[in-house]
């Protein structure tokens, strides 16, 4: 497996983050076009879903009206359906981004389609941070201020109800829309406040790129050594560490491979020696992934090594 090749344009967007274990991991900042495309795709998904639910509830209301002689649809049942629609709209348009970005992939369907994800920006000292729920909530709440409030002013401007506020809304929208063009990491205001950025995500699962069968069995193709880890040895890490390990294997940088190999061996009490580090990590990755995915099927999640 060879290291990832980058074009000169990609190189300008490369950043290096140091994990709490002292491992330097490279990231590529997502392009502004990719972010805009992902946002439009997500809103298209929301729009189609909202229209579908609206039509469904309208059909239900029409059926109730027919059954009740024109009274039920406009009475308590009709009001109940209006409440259901309002709850759906609120949860969909406010919870959609939160639910997906709080997931292990850190990405909405739109972001996954274009191959990007949300991540925590490194702190000023250069250390890597884990994406938190507070950061995801903050960056998404700011979207209302950046986008929807000025749009409301623009929509109301032709009616004459807002006066000069329409021009203020246009200026407001332009300032926030152009904000990502005035910083090297293409951050919007919500990212700046929340301490997040949007980076490119691998477009293929690492499990498909590895020699999956030998990795899952834990058999080294180099030495023939069998690496099998028990539940106690796998339980020390969670989803966050799995993602870090995946990136290390994908980048295939010798110093990072050796550093992560040494860190895991210390953590689980192994001493397999040198020379077969990648095979060891492939086996650990495959078995840790299988364990975490099996736990999710039974409603159990381990976010990181600090979780119970």
N, C-alpha and C positions, 0 to 999 in steps of 0.2 A: 504494500500500500504506500503510495507516494504522498508527500505533503501537498496541501492545496496550493494551486497556482493562482496568482493575483495579477490583474492588469495594473498598469500605472495609475489608472483612475481609482481602482479599488484600493491601491496602496495609500492614496491620500485619505481614505476613509478608515484605515486600519488604526485601531487603538489597542493598547495592552493593559490588561487589568491583572493585578496580583491578588490571588485568593488568600483567605486567612491562613491557609497552609503554606503560603509563600511561593505558590506556583504561578508563573506568568502565563496568562491566557490571552491570545489575540481575539479581538472582535472587529467586525466591519460594520460601521454605522450605516443604517439603511438610507437609501436615497430619498429625497423629498418627493419625487414622483411615485416611488413605491408606497410611501406613507399615504399620499393622496389617493392613490388607486385602492389601497386597502380600506380607507375610510369610505370611499364611494361604494365599494362592494358591500361593506357592512350595512350602510344605510339602505342599499338596495334590498338586502336580505330583510332588514327590519320593515321596509315599506311593503314588500310583497307579503310578509307575514301579517302585518297589520291589516292590509286590504282583505286577505283571506279570512282572518278572524272576524272582521267587520261584516263581510258578506255572509258568513256562517251565522253570526248572531242575528243579522237581519232576517235570514230565512227562518230562524227559530222564532223570532218575534212575529213574523208573518203567519207562521203556523199557529201560534198562540192566539193571534187576532182572529183567525178563521174559526178556531175551536170555540173561542169565547164570544163569538158574535160581535167582535169589534171592541170588546171591553177589556179583556185580559191583557192584550198586547199593550194597551195604553195605561193599564192599572199597575198593580204591584209587580206582576211578572215583568212588564216592560221596563219598569224602573230598576228592577233587579238586574236585567240584562244590560242596562246602561251602566250600572255600577260595575258589572263584570267587565264590560268593554273598557271602562276607565282604569280599572285595576290592571288589566292586561296591558294597556298602553303605557301606563306608568312603569310597570315591572319590565316590560320589553325594552323601552327606550332608555331606562335608567339602569336596569340590571344586566342587559346584554353584554356590555363591555366589561363590567365588573366580574361577572361570572366567568367569562372566558379568560380574561387576563389574570384572574386569581388562580386559574388552573395550572397544572404542571407545565404546560407548553407556553404559558404567558402570552397567548395570542388569540385573537378573535378569528373566526373563519376567514374574514377578509385578509387579515395579516398572514394566515397560514397559506392562503392561495398565492400571495405574492412573495412568500418566503421571508417574512420578517417577524420579530417578536419584541415584547417589552422586556427590558432588563434594568436592574439597578445600576446607576452610575457609580463609578469608584469614588471614594471619599478623597478629600484634598491630599491626604497622605499617600494616596496611590493604592490603598487596600480595596479588595473586592467586597461587595455587599450583596446580601440576599434580598430579592424583591419581596417587599412586605405588603400586607393588605392595606395598611395606611397609605402607602405610596400609590397603589393602584386606585384607591378611592379618591385621593387628592387630585391625581392627574385627570380623572374622569369628571369630577365635580367642576373643575376649572373649564371643561369644555363648554358648559352652559354660558360662562362669562365670555369665553373667547368667540363662540359661534352663535348660539341661539339668541342671546339677548340683543346683540346688534342686528340679527336677522329680523327679530320682532319689530325693532324700530324701523327697519327698512320697509317691512310689509305695511306698517301703519302709516308711513310717511305720505303716500298718495291720498289718504283719506283726510289729511289735514289735522288729524288728532294730535300729532306729535310736534308739528312745527319744525323748528330747526333741529329737533332731535333726530330726524331722518338723516340729515347730513352728518350729524355726530355718530350715528350708527354706522354709516358707510365708512367714515374715517376709522372708527373703532374696529370694524371688521378687517379693513385693510392692514392696520397695524398688527393685529394678531395673525392674519393670514401670511404676512411677509416676515413675521418674526423668525421662522426657521431659516430664512436666507441670510440672516445677520449673525449667525454663530456657526462655528465649524462643525458642530455635532448635529446640526439640523434639529435642534430642540425647539419645541413649541413652549408657550408659557407654562402649560400644565406640567411638562417635563421638568422645567426649571424649578418650579415650586415643589414637586414631588420627589425630585432627585432620581429621575428615571431617564432612560433614552431608549430609542428603538434601534435594534441591530438586526443584521441579516441572520437568519436561522438556516441550519442545514436543510436542504430540500429532500434528502433521502434519509431514511433511518439507518443509523450505523449498523444495526443488526443485519441489514441486508448487504452492507458493504464488507462485513467481516466474513470469515469462514465460519458461518453460524453453527454448523453441526459440530465441528471440532471444538469451537469455543464453548458451546453449551455443555458438551461432555467434559470440557476442561482438559483436553488432550493437546499438548504442544506439538505443532507441526515441525518444530526445530529439534527438540530433544526427545520427544515422545513421553515427557513427564505428564502425569495426570494431575490436574488441579481441581480438587473438589472442596467446596467450602460448606461448613455446616451452618445451621440457622443462627447460631450465636455470632459467628464471624461475619455473616451477611447483615445481621441486625444493627450493626454499629453505624450504618450509613442509610441515607434516605434519598428522596428524589433530587434534592439540590446537589448532593455529591455525585449522583448518577449522571446528571447533566454535565457536571465538571469533568467527570471521567470520560464521558462521551466526546466532549470537545477535545480533550487531551489525545484520545485515540485517533480522532479525525485529523487533527493537525499533525500528528505523528512526528513531533519534535523530540529528539533523543533526550535532551536535558529534562524536559517535562515528563516524559515517560519514566525516566529513572527516578525523578523526584516523587512522583505519585506512587510508584511501585514501593519506594522506601517508606512513604507515609502510611500506606495501607498495611504493609508488613509489620510496622511498629504497632499499629492500632490493633491488629488481630493476633499478634504474637507469632508471626511466621518468620522463617529465615531461609528462603529458598535459594539464596545466592544470586550471583549476577549472570547475565548472558541470555536470560529468557524473559526479560521484563514484560515485553509486549504480550507474549502468550499468556502470562500470568494475569495481566490486566484485562485482556479479552475474555478470559474465563471468568474473572471476577465480575466484569461488566455484565456478561450474559446471564450469570446466575443471580446477580443482584437485581437485574431488570425483571427476570422471571419471578423472583420473590415479591418485588413491589407490585407488579401487575397482578399477581395472584392475590395479594392482600387487598388491592382495590376492588377485585371482584366480590370480596366478602365485606366491603365497606370499611376496610382499614387503610389508613394512609399514614405514611411517615414522611413528613416534609423534609427533614434534614437530620443530621446526627444528634441534634439537641432535642428532638421530639421523642416522646415515649412510644 
